[in-house]
Structure formats: structure tokens, C-alpha cells
Amino acid sequence: MTRRKVTPIASNHILAGSKVTNTKTTHIVREPYSVLEQPLGTAKHVRVVGIGAGASGLNMIRTLRRNLKNYEHVVYEKNSKIGGTWFENRYPGCKCDVPSHNYQFSWRPNPEWSNFFSPAEEIEKYLDCVCEEEHMMDVIKTQHKVVGAWWDESRGLWDLSVQNLETGEEFRDHANFIIDASGILNNWKWPEIPNLNTFQGELIHTANWPKDFDYANKTVAVIGNGSSGIQVVPAIHPAIKKLYHFVRTPTWILPPRIMAMMMMDGPAKSILSQLELDKKENFSKAQIEKFKNDPELYKKFIKTIELDINGAFAVLLNGGPVQQFATSKVIEWMTACLGGDEKLCKALIPTYPLGCRRMTPAPGYLEAIRSPNTAVITEGIAGIVPEGIQLESGEIIKLDAIICATGFDTSFTPRFPLVGRGGNVQDIFKEETPRSYMSCALSGVPNYFTIMGPNAPIGHGSVFTLTEHIARYITRVIHKSQVEGIKAICPSEAAVADFSAHITNFMPRTSWAASCSSWFKGGKVDGPVTALHPGSRIHFFHMLENFRGEDWEYVYDHPSANRFGYLGNGFSTKELDPTFDSTWYLEASADAPLV
């Protein structure tokens, strides 16, 4: 964000009580300094408001509980229950494209996944169990939606407007910190097709699938061949009368993941050959029992698959040998699955680099495409008519149902007015490329954190593990604010600008920046990559290991704005707490290497 210029007294120190405007900071005169009568380490009370109770929101609850004291926490969830994406998405064939045993919290292993790739209902059940076992519902308010948030500089607080979706009532709340875990693949959208609502048949979006929708023996169109489209097509295809699949852009369809792992001769090859799986990649009952009864085998399996997933970044580096080898193998496999059909190969096999769009395994998809009752339509859609879809040629395809597998709003624009020091972030992100600090925070927006914000590693593997690292990072910042008397904290504009410059210069090395329509670029063919981290998965974890205090701006609680006010009365909470070993520094670990 570039809406304000901060002129702090010292590098990252803003006076308490300063009046912040869009263009400058006006400082008031310091009050005389006096010692606070409290020991070093005293944690002030803070109120934290979370948005969203999907996987990220649930993990945040646990991380705060395990690391903070003297705080209160409420999570507002717009849906009628927890689960986020895995509560909302229930279309046929919906499953995760990350191996099941790696798509889970590290602190809550589940040896009973039924398939190598978990179906949506199983992931939802897993999240329900986590929420129940960890007693998280006491801080979650379902059917509550944050509809506005305004930063009050003088109080160092967020004022929020929250709507009870069950009653329609709107009420006010406040928070020292907001943690936005509403997710990027959560706000689904209809395609921009003229006269969409004039269709007289059944109009459905994959992210809002009706429980009672019966597609058997019907003529159905599926618009879109992203992750949802290539999952729903093979799932409904056997039951329908005629399928028209509208493909605007070719997409890379990967071989089954196990086949690919074996083909790439990666670290997972040896352990995969030992697993008991059927043709649909379901684990046998005996295999599940082995995982349950042999913790060492289970741990080895998870770590080996994780190692393989972490090694995928090299495929995305333009012109590299790994990418070249993988591309040739995927082309070979897709061509074989399409029976060498020249028309289908031209329509479905991309010419852009592997990885420009999200790569997804799609068992049965290419086979369904070749079926006699399937027609692949690459011609543009002129609009919707009451009886179906009109092509640009004028031809009308008569339909019983239209299924829109057209994705989500991935612009990173907040879904409610979020007014920080520089104005409404909604307006700023619509005018400028969304930028963040390490995907977690925004300049000019104090005490506000995002999980999977701009340039998060959303395409780098399991979001469960990612959110654990992000949650720990955010929690460290809140704890620092509690014990060091920080009233307001946010990354500096200079730090965000430098981070953005690195992203801009790095991304052309990857296939993500190539010319193809992708939600990685906000749905654009060409443009800045806003949805991915500039590096590997391990690179992201490494980056978040340490808090770079020099990149942040602070407003302090102490009336004099003295940054050392938190040092207090000369005593430490470590010596006043009878449960703490006050001679901890004599332990062997005190001599451990720093890095």
C-alpha cells in the first residue's frame, strides 16, 4: 500500500497519541518519563478477533491458547458450522489434491484416511473432530459475519461491525488485533457471461452445490476446467445423458500422483511400493491397521511423502532440466490418454509452461473427455438463453443444467470495508496490485494479520502445515506487543515495497508468470503473480523463522512513548513465577549454537 508517508522519530518508532493522516505523521510532545511499577515480562490484556473457522482459523485458536496469556479470543464464522472450504464444497468428486496424510495438522495425525487423496466429506469430518476434541466452539460464533472494521489510532483499537446472519441484527465489537483467516478460495463467483440468470434450467456453482440436485439422464454443461471442473466431470459423467464441457484454456492434467512420484524417481518411490492400495487409491484395511499400530512406519511414510512434495519447486523453474523432463512425460501421458486424437490434444494440452496454472491430478477426466457422450467446446460463449448456451457462432446448445466450475474471487480485496491509516483497503487493492509483508500483514493497517494473504504459498502444498507456521509467526508478534508495551504495530511501507520488488523480479524465473489465464494472477493472462510465494515451501518456512523487528513501525503504550517502558520496576516475571526455573540459564542448552 502506498497511501501514506510515515516520518517516525527514530527508524521504526511512532509516538503514542500521534495523529496519523494519509500523507504524514504529526507528533505530539512527549510526556515526562516515569517507571512502570510492573516486572519485565508482564503481558497486558488484549482482545483478538478472528475471521473464519476453517483449517487456518482452528489452528490459530490452538496456537494462541498454547502461547499467550491474559487475552480473550472470539472467532466469527459466516457459515452455520466450522470447516470453511471443506464445509462449503460438496460437489461430486470433490477431494484434496495433496496426499491425505500430509493434508492434516502435524499435531493431530490421522492414520485412518481412506484414500491417498481425501474426499471432501472426510476432511470436513476431520476438522469437526479437531474442533470437538480441542473444545474450540467456546470461542467460535457461527452465522456471524464481519461487515466492517475501522482503525482508531488514538485508542489503538479496531472497531468492528458484525452481523448475526441468523437474526439479521448488526452489532459493534472491538479488538486489539484482527486475524483474517477467511481464506482465498472461499468467495465463489459466477462467470461473467451475459444473461446468465435467464437460463430456465438448473444453474449451479460447484462451490454451492445443492444437496438435492439430480443430474442423472440429463443434458449438462460444465463450464471451466480448473481443479473443480476436472474433478466434477468424471464424477457425473457416467450418469448423465450428454455432457458439454466448455474449455477456454488448456490445462495440464497430471498423471495419478503415485504414478508421477514413481516416474520422477523421487524419495517417495521406495515407500510407495510397500503400500496396500487398490486401483482407486483406497488404502486396504490392513494398511490402515499398520499405520495405526506402527507409529514409526506411519511417521516414515508421512515424512517421505512430505519430502517429495517439498521437492516440487524445481519443476516450476523455467527452462530447467526438471521442468523439461516433467513436461515431456506429462505430454506423453496426456496424448496417450486422449488416444492421440489430434483435435482433443490441441484443445487440451497446453503450450504454456508446466505449472503456469495449478497442476491437478484428475483420475478419469481425460477418459471422460473421450467418451461418445462428451463434447468439448472451445468456442466462445456469446451468452445464456432460456433454453441453454448460445455460442459466438450463433449455435444454441439446449441444456437441462449448467454447472459453473468457475472458481473464486482471488483478488485479495477484503470482503468488507477495512479502513486503516491510509483509507479503505478495498479501494486501494482495486487500484493497485495487492501487496503484503510476507503474506501476513499490510503496511498502514496496524494490528491486522492475514493467513494466506497476498503472495502466500497457497500452491506449494498442504495448507495445514503452512498455516501452522503462519500462526506461530503471528502469535509471536502479538506476544511481543503484549510484553513490550506496543499499542500498534504494522510493517513499514518501505519494507513492503522492498518485499514487493523482490517478488516482481523473482517471478519471471517461474512458470507462474508465464502467459496463461490463472488465478495465481487474479484470473488474468498476464500480470503480477499475487497468489504465490517467491520461492519453495521450505524457503517460506525458513523466512518466517525470525521476526525482523527493523521492518515494523511501533506505537507504544507508555505515556512518554519510551520504547523501554516495558522494562518496568527492575524485576522479571521469570524470577517472580514460582513455577518457572529461574536458573534456566545454567542448563546445557544455554551453550547451544545460535543457528
C-alpha positions as CSV (number, residue, x, y, z in Angstrom):
1,M,0.0,0.0,0.0
2,T,1.3,3.5,-0.8
3,R,-1.2,5.8,0.8
4,R,0.8,7.4,3.5
5,K,4.3,8.5,4.4
6,V,5.5,7.9,7.9
7,T,8.2,10.1,9.4
8,P,9.0,8.4,12.7
9,I,11.2,10.0,15.3
10,A,13.6,7.0,15.1
11,S,13.7,4.3,12.4
12,N,10.5,2.5,13.4
13,H,9.2,4.4,16.4
14,I,5.9,6.4,16.2
15,L,4.9,8.5,19.2
16,A,1.9,7.3,21.2
17,G,-1.0,9.5,20.5
18,S,0.3,10.7,17.2
19,K,-2.3,11.8,14.7
20,V,-1.8,9.8,11.5
21,T,-3.1,11.1,8.2
22,N,-2.8,9.8,4.6
23,T,0.3,11.8,4.0
24,K,2.2,12.5,7.2
25,T,2.5,11.8,10.9
26,T,2.1,14.7,13.2
27,H,3.9,14.1,16.5
28,I,2.8,15.4,19.9
29,V,5.2,16.4,22.6
30,R,6.5,13.5,24.8
31,E,5.2,13.4,28.3
32,P,7.8,13.1,31.1
33,Y,9.1,9.5,31.6
34,S,8.2,7.6,34.7
35,V,8.9,3.9,35.6
36,L,6.1,1.5,35.3
37,E,5.5,-0.4,38.5
38,Q,5.4,-3.9,36.9
39,P,8.0,-6.6,36.3
40,L,9.6,-7.2,32.9
41,G,7.6,-9.8,31.0
42,T,4.2,-8.6,32.2
43,A,1.7,-9.5,29.4
44,K,-1.0,-6.8,29.0
45,H,-4.6,-7.9,28.3
46,V,-5.6,-8.0,24.6
47,R,-8.7,-8.9,22.7
48,V,-8.2,-10.8,19.5
49,V,-11.0,-11.2,16.8
50,G,-10.6,-13.9,14.3
51,I,-12.4,-14.2,11.0
52,G,-13.2,-17.7,9.7
53,A,-13.2,-21.1,11.3
54,G,-11.8,-23.2,8.5
55,A,-8.5,-25.1,9.0
56,S,-6.5,-21.8,9.4
57,G,-8.9,-20.4,12.0
58,L,-9.0,-23.6,14.0
59,N,-5.2,-23.9,14.1
60,M,-5.0,-20.2,15.2
61,I,-7.2,-20.9,18.2
62,R,-4.9,-23.7,19.3
63,T,-1.7,-21.7,18.7
64,L,-2.9,-18.7,20.7
65,R,-4.0,-21.0,23.6
66,R,-0.6,-22.7,23.8
67,N,1.4,-19.5,23.7
68,L,-0.5,-16.5,25.1
69,K,-1.7,-15.5,28.5
70,N,-4.1,-12.7,29.5
71,Y,-6.1,-12.5,26.3
72,E,-9.6,-13.1,25.0
73,H,-10.4,-14.5,21.6
74,V,-13.6,-14.7,19.5
75,V,-13.9,-16.1,16.0
76,Y,-16.7,-15.0,13.7
77,E,-17.7,-17.6,11.1
78,K,-20.2,-16.8,8.4
79,N,-21.3,-20.4,7.8
80,S,-23.7,-22.5,10.0
81,K,-20.7,-24.7,11.1
82,I,-17.0,-24.8,11.0
83,G,-14.9,-26.3,8.2
84,G,-14.5,-23.4,5.7
85,T,-13.8,-24.7,2.2
86,W,-14.5,-28.3,3.2
87,F,-17.9,-27.4,4.6
88,E,-18.9,-25.4,1.5
89,N,-17.5,-27.6,-1.3
90,R,-19.5,-30.8,-1.6
91,Y,-19.8,-31.3,-5.4
92,P,-19.4,-34.9,-6.8
93,G,-15.8,-35.9,-7.0
94,C,-14.6,-33.1,-4.6
95,K,-11.3,-34.1,-2.9
96,C,-8.0,-32.8,-2.0
97,D,-5.1,-32.8,-4.4
98,V,-2.5,-33.1,-1.7
99,P,-1.8,-36.6,-0.2
100,S,-4.2,-37.2,2.7
101,H,-1.6,-38.0,5.4
102,N,0.1,-34.7,4.6
103,Y,-3.1,-32.7,4.5
104,Q,-3.6,-32.7,8.2
105,F,-2.3,-30.8,11.3
106,S,1.1,-32.1,12.5
107,W,-0.3,-32.0,16.0
108,R,-3.3,-34.2,15.1
109,P,-2.2,-37.1,12.9
110,N,-5.0,-39.3,11.4
111,P,-3.8,-42.8,10.4
112,E,-7.4,-43.7,9.2
113,W,-7.6,-41.7,5.9
114,S,-9.4,-44.0,3.5
115,N,-7.7,-42.8,0.3
116,F,-4.4,-41.4,-0.8
117,F,-6.3,-38.2,-1.6
118,S,-9.0,-37.5,0.9
119,P,-12.6,-36.8,-0.2
120,A,-14.2,-33.6,1.0
121,E,-16.6,-35.1,3.5
122,E,-13.7,-36.9,5.2
123,I,-11.7,-33.7,5.6
124,E,-14.8,-32.0,6.9
125,K,-15.2,-34.8,9.5
126,Y,-11.6,-34.5,10.5
127,L,-12.0,-30.8,11.1
128,D,-15.1,-31.4,13.1
129,C,-13.3,-33.9,15.3
130,V,-10.4,-31.5,15.9
131,C,-12.8,-28.7,16.9
132,E,-14.6,-31.0,19.3
133,E,-11.5,-32.6,20.8
134,E,-9.9,-29.3,21.3
135,H,-13.1,-27.7,22.7
136,M,-12.9,-24.8,20.3
137,M,-16.6,-24.0,19.9
138,D,-16.5,-21.9,23.1
139,V,-14.7,-19.1,21.1
140,I,-16.5,-19.6,17.8
141,K,-19.7,-17.8,16.8
142,T,-21.1,-19.4,13.7
143,Q,-23.5,-17.5,11.4
144,H,-21.7,-14.3,12.3
145,K,-20.1,-12.1,9.6
146,V,-17.7,-9.2,10.0
147,V,-19.1,-6.4,7.7
148,G,-16.8,-3.6,8.6
149,A,-13.6,-2.7,10.5
150,W,-12.2,0.8,11.3
151,W,-8.9,1.5,12.9
152,D,-8.9,4.1,15.8
153,E,-5.4,5.5,16.1
154,S,-5.9,7.3,19.4
155,R,-7.3,4.2,21.2
156,G,-5.1,1.7,19.3
157,L,-8.2,-0.5,18.7
158,W,-10.2,-1.8,15.8
159,D,-13.9,-1.0,15.8
160,L,-15.9,-3.8,14.1
161,S,-19.4,-4.1,12.8
162,V,-20.6,-7.7,12.9
163,Q,-23.9,-9.1,11.6
164,N,-25.7,-12.1,13.1
165,L,-26.8,-13.8,9.9
166,E,-29.5,-15.8,11.8
167,T,-31.3,-12.7,13.1
168,G,-30.1,-10.0,10.8
169,E,-29.0,-8.0,13.8
170,E,-25.9,-5.9,13.4
171,F,-23.7,-5.0,16.5
172,R,-20.4,-3.4,17.3
173,D,-17.3,-5.1,18.7
174,H,-13.7,-4.1,19.2
175,A,-10.3,-5.7,19.1
176,N,-6.7,-5.0,19.7
177,F,-5.8,-7.4,16.9
178,I,-7.7,-8.8,13.9
179,I,-6.6,-12.2,12.4
180,D,-8.2,-12.7,9.0
181,A,-8.4,-16.4,8.2
182,S,-11.3,-16.2,5.7
183,G,-9.2,-17.9,3.0
184,I,-8.6,-17.1,-0.6
185,L,-10.5,-20.0,-2.2
186,N,-13.7,-19.2,-0.3
187,N,-15.6,-16.4,-2.0
188,W,-17.0,-18.1,-5.1
189,K,-18.2,-16.2,-8.1
190,W,-20.4,-16.7,-11.2
191,P,-18.8,-16.4,-14.6
192,E,-19.1,-13.1,-16.4
193,I,-21.4,-14.4,-19.1
194,P,-24.3,-12.2,-20.5
195,N,-27.8,-13.0,-19.4
196,L,-26.7,-15.8,-17.0
197,N,-29.9,-15.6,-14.9
198,T,-32.2,-16.0,-17.9
199,F,-31.5,-19.8,-18.1
200,Q,-34.7,-21.7,-17.2
201,G,-32.9,-24.9,-16.3
202,E,-30.8,-25.6,-13.2
203,L,-27.9,-23.2,-12.7
204,I,-25.3,-24.4,-10.3
205,H,-21.9,-23.4,-9.0
206,T,-19.6,-26.1,-7.8
207,A,-18.9,-24.2,-4.6
208,N,-22.7,-24.0,-3.8
209,W,-23.8,-27.5,-4.8
210,P,-27.5,-28.3,-3.9
211,K,-27.9,-31.5,-1.9
212,D,-31.0,-32.5,-4.0
213,F,-29.6,-31.9,-7.5
214,D,-30.2,-34.9,-9.6
215,Y,-28.2,-34.9,-12.8
216,A,-29.0,-38.4,-14.0
217,N,-30.1,-38.8,-17.6
218,K,-29.8,-35.0,-18.2
219,T,-28.0,-32.9,-20.8
220,V,-25.5,-30.9,-18.8
221,A,-22.8,-28.3,-19.5
222,V,-19.8,-27.9,-17.3
223,I,-18.1,-24.5,-17.7
224,G,-14.4,-24.5,-16.6
225,N,-11.5,-26.9,-16.5
226,G,-9.8,-25.8,-13.3
227,S,-9.5,-28.0,-10.3
228,S,-13.2,-28.2,-9.6
229,G,-14.1,-28.8,-13.3
230,I,-11.7,-31.6,-13.8
231,Q,-13.0,-33.3,-10.7
232,V,-16.7,-33.0,-11.3
233,V,-16.6,-34.1,-15.0
234,P,-15.6,-37.7,-14.4
235,A,-17.7,-37.9,-11.2
236,I,-21.0,-37.1,-13.0
237,H,-20.2,-38.3,-16.5
238,P,-21.3,-41.9,-16.1
239,A,-24.9,-40.9,-15.1
240,I,-25.7,-38.1,-17.5
241,K,-27.2,-38.3,-20.9
242,K,-24.9,-35.8,-22.7
243,L,-22.0,-33.7,-21.4
244,Y,-20.9,-30.4,-23.0
245,H,-17.6,-29.4,-21.5
246,F,-16.6,-25.7,-22.1
247,V,-12.8,-25.3,-22.1
248,R,-11.5,-21.8,-22.6
249,T,-7.8,-22.5,-21.8
250,P,-6.0,-25.9,-22.0
251,T,-4.7,-27.1,-18.7
252,W,-2.0,-29.6,-17.6
253,I,-3.6,-32.8,-16.4
254,L,-1.1,-34.7,-14.3
255,P,-0.8,-38.5,-14.2
256,P,-2.0,-40.1,-11.0
257,R,0.2,-38.7,-8.2
258,I,1.6,-42.1,-7.2
259,M,2.5,-42.8,-10.8
260,A,4.1,-39.4,-11.1
261,M,6.1,-39.9,-7.9
262,M,7.3,-43.3,-9.2
263,M,8.1,-41.8,-12.6
264,M,10.1,-38.9,-11.2
265,D,12.2,-41.4,-9.2
266,G,11.8,-39.2,-6.1
267,P,12.3,-40.1,-2.4
268,A,8.7,-41.5,-2.1
269,K,9.3,-44.2,-4.7
270,S,10.6,-46.9,-2.3
271,I,7.9,-46.5,0.4
272,L,5.0,-46.2,-2.2
273,S,5.8,-49.7,-3.5
274,Q,5.2,-51.1,0.0
275,L,1.7,-49.7,0.4
276,E,-1.5,-51.7,0.0
277,L,-3.7,-49.6,-2.3
278,D,-6.4,-50.6,-4.8
279,K,-6.9,-49.2,-8.3
280,K,-8.8,-46.2,-6.9
281,E,-6.0,-45.5,-4.5
282,N,-8.0,-46.6,-1.4
283,F,-6.0,-47.9,1.5
284,S,-6.7,-51.5,2.4
285,K,-8.0,-52.2,6.0
286,A,-4.7,-54.0,6.7
287,Q,-2.7,-50.9,5.6
288,I,-4.7,-48.6,7.8
289,E,-4.1,-51.0,10.8
290,K,-0.4,-51.0,10.0
291,F,-0.4,-47.2,10.2
292,K,-2.3,-47.3,13.5
293,N,-0.2,-50.0,15.1
294,D,3.3,-49.0,13.8
295,P,4.0,-45.3,14.7
296,E,7.5,-45.5,13.1
297,L,6.1,-46.7,9.8
298,Y,3.4,-44.0,9.9
299,K,5.9,-41.3,10.6
300,K,8.4,-42.5,8.0
301,F,5.5,-42.6,5.4
302,I,4.4,-39.0,6.2
303,K,7.9,-37.6,6.2
304,T,8.9,-39.3,2.9
305,I,5.8,-38.0,1.1
306,E,6.4,-34.5,2.6
307,L,10.0,-34.6,1.3
308,D,8.7,-35.5,-2.1
309,I,6.1,-32.7,-2.1
310,N,8.8,-30.2,-0.9
311,G,10.9,-31.1,-3.9
312,A,8.3,-30.0,-6.5
313,F,9.5,-26.4,-6.7
314,A,12.2,-27.2,-9.3
315,V,9.5,-28.2,-11.8
316,L,8.4,-24.6,-11.9
317,L,11.8,-23.1,-12.8
318,N,11.7,-22.0,-16.4
319,G,13.9,-24.0,-18.8
320,G,15.4,-26.2,-16.1
321,P,16.1,-29.9,-16.7
322,V,13.4,-31.0,-14.1
323,Q,10.7,-28.9,-15.8
324,Q,11.8,-30.2,-19.3
325,F,11.7,-33.8,-18.2
326,A,8.4,-33.5,-16.4
327,T,6.8,-31.6,-19.3
328,S,7.8,-34.3,-21.8
329,K,6.4,-37.0,-19.6
330,V,3.0,-35.2,-19.0
331,I,2.6,-34.5,-22.7
332,E,3.3,-38.2,-23.4
333,W,0.8,-39.3,-20.8
334,M,-2.0,-36.9,-21.8
335,T,-1.6,-37.8,-25.5
336,A,-1.9,-41.5,-24.7
337,C,-5.0,-40.9,-22.5
338,L,-6.6,-38.9,-25.3
339,G,-5.9,-41.7,-27.8
340,G,-3.7,-39.4,-29.9
341,D,-6.9,-37.6,-31.0
342,E,-5.4,-34.5,-32.8
343,K,-8.4,-32.3,-32.1
344,L,-8.6,-33.1,-28.4
345,C,-4.8,-32.9,-28.0
346,K,-4.8,-29.4,-29.5
347,A,-7.7,-28.3,-27.3
348,L,-6.5,-29.8,-24.0
349,I,-2.7,-30.0,-24.0
350,P,-1.2,-26.5,-23.2
351,T,1.6,-24.8,-24.9
352,Y,2.4,-22.6,-21.9
353,P,4.9,-23.9,-19.3
354,L,4.0,-26.6,-16.9
355,G,2.8,-25.1,-13.7
356,C,1.5,-21.7,-15.1
357,R,-1.9,-22.8,-13.9
358,R,-2.4,-25.0,-10.9
359,M,-1.5,-28.6,-11.7
360,T,-4.0,-31.2,-10.6
361,P,-4.2,-34.9,-10.8
362,A,-7.6,-35.9,-12.4
363,P,-8.3,-39.6,-12.4
364,G,-10.9,-40.4,-15.1
365,Y,-11.0,-36.9,-16.5
366,L,-9.3,-37.5,-19.9
367,E,-11.2,-40.8,-20.3
368,A,-14.5,-39.0,-19.8
369,I,-13.5,-36.4,-22.3
370,R,-13.0,-39.1,-25.0
371,S,-16.4,-40.7,-24.3
372,P,-19.0,-40.6,-27.2
373,N,-21.5,-38.7,-24.9
374,T,-19.0,-35.9,-24.2
375,A,-18.4,-32.8,-26.4
376,V,-15.5,-30.5,-25.7
377,I,-16.4,-26.9,-26.7
378,T,-13.6,-24.4,-27.2
379,E,-15.7,-21.8,-29.0
380,G,-16.5,-18.7,-27.0
381,I,-19.9,-18.2,-25.3
382,A,-21.9,-15.3,-26.6
383,G,-24.4,-15.5,-23.8
384,I,-27.1,-17.5,-22.0
385,V,-30.6,-18.0,-23.4
386,P,-33.6,-19.5,-21.6
387,E,-33.0,-22.9,-23.2
388,G,-29.2,-23.1,-22.8
389,I,-26.0,-21.6,-24.1
390,Q,-25.5,-19.6,-27.3
391,L,-22.1,-19.8,-28.9
392,E,-20.4,-17.0,-30.7
393,S,-21.2,-18.7,-34.0
394,G,-24.9,-18.3,-33.1
395,E,-25.5,-22.0,-32.4
396,I,-27.6,-22.7,-29.3
397,I,-26.9,-25.8,-27.2
398,K,-30.0,-26.9,-25.4
399,L,-29.4,-27.9,-21.8
400,D,-31.2,-29.2,-18.7
401,A,-28.4,-27.9,-16.3
402,I,-25.4,-25.6,-16.4
403,I,-22.6,-26.3,-13.9
404,C,-20.2,-23.4,-13.4
405,A,-16.8,-24.6,-12.2
406,T,-15.6,-21.1,-12.5
407,G,-13.7,-20.6,-9.2
408,F,-13.4,-17.8,-6.7
409,D,-12.7,-14.1,-6.3
410,T,-8.9,-14.3,-5.9
411,S,-8.3,-10.5,-5.9
412,F,-7.4,-10.4,-2.2
413,T,-9.7,-7.5,-1.8
414,P,-11.3,-7.7,1.7
415,R,-15.0,-8.6,1.6
416,F,-15.8,-5.7,4.0
417,P,-14.6,-2.1,4.4
418,L,-11.2,-2.4,6.2
419,V,-10.2,1.1,7.0
420,G,-6.6,1.6,8.2
421,R,-4.4,4.6,8.3
422,G,-4.4,5.1,4.6
423,G,-8.1,4.6,3.9
424,N,-10.2,1.6,2.8
425,V,-8.0,-1.4,1.7
426,Q,-10.9,-2.4,-0.6
427,D,-10.4,0.8,-2.6
428,I,-6.6,0.6,-2.5
429,F,-6.4,-3.1,-3.7
430,K,-8.8,-2.3,-6.6
431,E,-6.5,0.4,-7.8
432,E,-3.1,-1.2,-7.0
433,T,-1.5,-4.6,-7.1
434,P,-2.2,-6.2,-3.7
435,R,1.0,-6.2,-1.6
436,S,1.7,-7.6,1.8
437,Y,4.6,-8.2,4.2
438,M,5.5,-11.9,4.0
439,S,1.8,-12.6,3.2
440,C,0.9,-11.9,6.9
441,A,0.4,-8.1,7.2
442,L,-0.3,-4.9,5.4
443,S,1.5,-1.5,5.6
444,G,-0.7,1.2,7.0
445,V,-3.0,-1.3,8.6
446,P,-1.9,-1.8,12.2
447,N,-2.6,-4.9,14.3
448,Y,-4.2,-6.7,11.3
449,F,-2.9,-10.1,10.2
450,T,-3.8,-12.3,7.3
451,I,-3.4,-16.1,6.9
452,M,-2.8,-16.7,3.2
453,G,-2.8,-13.1,2.2
454,P,-1.1,-11.7,-0.9
455,N,1.8,-13.8,-2.1
456,A,1.3,-16.6,0.4
457,P,2.4,-20.1,-0.7
458,I,-1.1,-21.3,-1.5
459,G,0.1,-23.5,-4.3
460,H,3.1,-25.0,-2.5
461,G,1.5,-28.0,-0.8
462,S,-0.6,-28.7,2.3
463,V,-2.3,-25.6,3.7
464,F,-2.5,-27.3,7.1
465,T,1.3,-27.2,7.6
466,L,1.6,-23.8,6.1
467,T,-1.0,-22.3,8.5
468,E,0.9,-23.7,11.5
469,H,4.0,-21.7,10.6
470,I,2.0,-18.6,9.8
471,A,0.0,-18.9,13.1
472,R,3.2,-19.2,15.1
473,Y,4.6,-16.1,13.4
474,I,1.5,-14.0,14.1
475,T,1.4,-15.2,17.7
476,R,5.0,-14.1,18.3
477,V,4.1,-10.6,17.1
478,I,1.1,-10.4,19.4
479,H,3.1,-11.7,22.3
480,K,5.8,-9.2,21.6
481,S,3.2,-6.4,21.7
482,Q,1.8,-7.8,25.0
483,V,5.1,-7.9,26.9
484,E,6.8,-4.9,25.3
485,G,4.0,-2.4,25.7
486,I,3.3,-2.0,22.0
487,K,0.0,-0.4,21.3
488,A,0.1,-0.6,17.5
489,I,2.3,-2.5,15.1
490,C,2.5,-2.8,11.3
491,P,5.1,-3.3,8.7
492,S,6.6,-0.2,7.2
493,E,5.8,0.9,3.7
494,A,9.5,0.7,2.8
495,A,9.7,-3.0,3.9
496,V,6.5,-3.9,1.9
497,A,7.9,-2.1,-1.1
498,D,11.2,-3.9,-0.9
499,F,9.4,-7.3,-0.5
500,S,7.2,-6.5,-3.5
501,A,10.3,-5.5,-5.6
502,H,11.9,-8.9,-4.8
503,I,8.7,-10.7,-5.8
504,T,8.4,-8.7,-9.1
505,N,12.0,-9.5,-10.0
506,F,11.9,-13.1,-9.0
507,M,8.6,-14.3,-10.5
508,P,9.7,-14.3,-14.2
509,R,12.1,-17.2,-13.3
510,T,9.0,-19.3,-12.8
511,S,6.2,-20.7,-14.9
512,W,3.7,-18.9,-12.7
513,A,4.5,-15.7,-14.5
514,A,4.1,-17.2,-18.0
515,S,1.3,-16.1,-20.3
516,C,-1.8,-18.1,-19.3
517,S,-5.1,-17.4,-17.6
518,S,-4.6,-18.2,-13.9
519,W,-6.0,-17.3,-10.5
520,F,-2.3,-17.0,-9.5
521,K,-2.5,-13.7,-11.3
522,G,-6.0,-12.8,-10.3
523,G,-7.6,-14.5,-13.3
524,K,-5.5,-12.6,-15.8
525,V,-3.4,-14.0,-18.7
526,D,-0.5,-11.6,-18.0
527,G,0.1,-9.6,-14.9
528,P,1.8,-9.7,-11.5
529,V,1.7,-13.0,-9.6
530,T,-0.2,-12.1,-6.4
531,A,-1.2,-15.6,-5.1
532,L,2.2,-17.3,-4.6
533,H,5.3,-17.1,-2.6
534,P,8.6,-16.3,-4.4
535,G,10.4,-19.5,-3.6
536,S,9.9,-23.0,-2.4
537,R,7.8,-24.3,0.5
538,I,10.9,-24.7,2.7
539,H,12.0,-21.2,1.7
540,F,8.8,-19.8,3.1
541,F,9.1,-21.7,6.4
542,H,12.7,-20.5,6.7
543,M,11.7,-16.9,6.0
544,L,9.2,-17.0,8.9
545,E,11.6,-18.4,11.5
546,N,12.7,-15.0,12.7
547,F,10.8,-11.7,13.3
548,R,12.6,-8.8,11.6
549,G,11.8,-6.0,14.0
550,E,13.5,-3.5,11.9
551,D,10.8,-3.9,9.2
552,W,8.0,-2.7,11.5
553,E,6.6,0.5,12.9
554,Y,5.6,0.8,16.5
555,V,3.3,3.0,18.7
556,Y,3.9,2.4,22.4
557,D,1.5,2.3,25.3
558,H,3.8,4.3,27.7
559,P,2.6,7.9,28.0
560,S,6.1,9.1,27.2
561,A,6.3,6.8,24.2
562,N,9.5,5.4,25.6
563,R,10.2,2.1,23.9
564,F,11.9,0.8,27.1
565,G,8.9,1.5,29.3
566,Y,8.2,-2.3,29.4
567,L,11.4,-2.9,31.4
568,G,9.4,-1.8,34.4
569,N,10.4,-2.0,38.1
570,G,13.6,-3.9,37.7
571,F,12.2,-7.4,38.4
572,S,11.4,-10.1,35.9
573,T,8.3,-12.3,35.8
574,K,10.8,-15.2,35.4
575,E,12.0,-14.8,39.0
576,L,8.6,-14.0,40.4
577,D,6.9,-17.0,39.0
578,P,7.3,-19.9,41.4
579,T,6.6,-22.5,38.7
580,F,9.5,-21.2,36.5
581,D,13.1,-22.4,36.8
582,S,14.8,-19.1,37.5
583,T,18.2,-20.7,37.0
584,W,17.4,-21.9,33.5
585,Y,20.5,-20.3,32.1
586,L,22.6,-23.0,33.8
587,E,21.2,-25.7,31.6
588,A,23.3,-27.2,28.8
589,S,21.1,-25.7,26.2
590,A,22.4,-22.3,27.1
591,D,25.6,-23.2,25.3
592,A,23.8,-24.4,22.2
593,P,24.7,-22.9,18.8
594,L,22.7,-19.8,17.9
595,V,22.0,-21.1,14.3
